[in-house]
Amino acid sequence: MKLQFDYKLLAALDAVIAEQSFEKAADKLAITQSAISQRIKQLEQQVAQPVIIRTSPPVATSIGEKLLKHYKQVSLLAQELVQEILPNDQQEALSISIAINADTLASWFIPAITPLLKQEAIVLDLHIANEADTQSLLTKGKVFAAISNQAKSVAGCKVEHLGQLNYLLCASPEFTQRYFQDGLTQNALCKAPAVTFDASDNMHHQYLNEQFGMSKGQYPCHRVGSSEAFVHFTLSGLAYSLLPITQAKPYLASGELISLAPKKQLVQQLYWHSWVLERGSYKRVTEHVVDYAKQILIASSH
C-alpha cells in the first residue's frame, strides 16, 4: 500500500510535542483544540497506530518520533528552498533547533555562532540537556544538530569530532581554607558540599569515583539547574565544582578560584552530530560551530 502523508497532520503532531499541550499547539497553528485533536486522530488512522501518548505533557510514541524526524527534515528542505528563491527582505527568520549541554553553552558556543547570527536571519531554539542525552533528541527528530559525548552517529546523521573539553576541580580560597586545608582527602570530600547541574549530571560523581574511589551519597551536593548559578555557588564559597577550563581560566587568573587538583583533570570528548541533509544556513551553522570548536577545544586522538 502506498502511504502519502498529509503534512497538515504532521504539523499538528509537531506542534503538540513542541508546545507540550494540545491547547498551546492549537494557538500556535491558529486553529481550534478540537481541530488539533482531529488531525492527530486522522494521522493515527493513517498509520494504524498511536503517534502520541496522551500524558501531561504529551509524548510521541516510537512511530510518532519517526514521523517527527521525517517532518523536520522535509521542513528543513522547504525552508532552504525558500531562502534560495525569495529575496532576503521577504524571508522570515529561520528557526534552527540544537541540543546542547549547559557547559558548552556557558563556555564557547555563543562566540562560535555569533558571527553567523549577525549575518543571517536565524533564530536558535536551544534544547539544554546532559551531553550524554543530547543525541537522543536528534534521534527523535526534535533538533537538527546536537553536541554530544557520544562518538557513534545515528541513522540519517553525520558526526564530527570537535575536540576535548577539560574540566578542573575548583573552589574559592575561602572554601579551600575551610574544607581542604589538609588537601583533598576522602574525609574532607565527605564533608565539603559539591554542586552539580541536575539529577542527570553524573560528571562530578564520575570524577570523584575515578580519582578518589568515592560513591554517590558519600558527599553533600547542591543541584542548581543553572550554569550561571553553578559558577556563582563556586565563586561565593558555597561549594566546589568541576568547571571547563575555558570557563574557569579568568577566575583562576584573578585569584577568585583555585584549582584543587590541576593534574587530575576530567576529560570530555565532544562531537557535533547533524543531519546528512543539511545545506544553506544549516550547513553554515555546522561550519561555524566545528571551526570555532577546533580552535578553542583541545585536539586529541580520541
Buried (B, 14 or more C-beta within 10 A) or exposed (E): EEEEBEBEBBBBBBBBBBBEBBEBBBBBBEBEBEBBBBBBBEBBEBBEEBBBEEEEEBBBBEBBBBBBBBBBBBBBEEBBEBBEEEEEEEBEEBEBBBBBBBBBBBBBBEEBBEEBBEEBEBEBEBBBBBBBBBBBBBBBBBBBBBBBBBEEBBEBBBBBBBBBBBBBBBBBEEBBEBBBEEEBEEEBBEEBBBBBBEEEBEBBBEBBBEBBEBEEEBBEBBEBEBBEBBBBBBBEBBBBBBBBBBBBBEBBEEEBBBBBBEEBBBEBBBBBBBBEBBBBBBEBBBEBBBEBBEEBBEEEEE
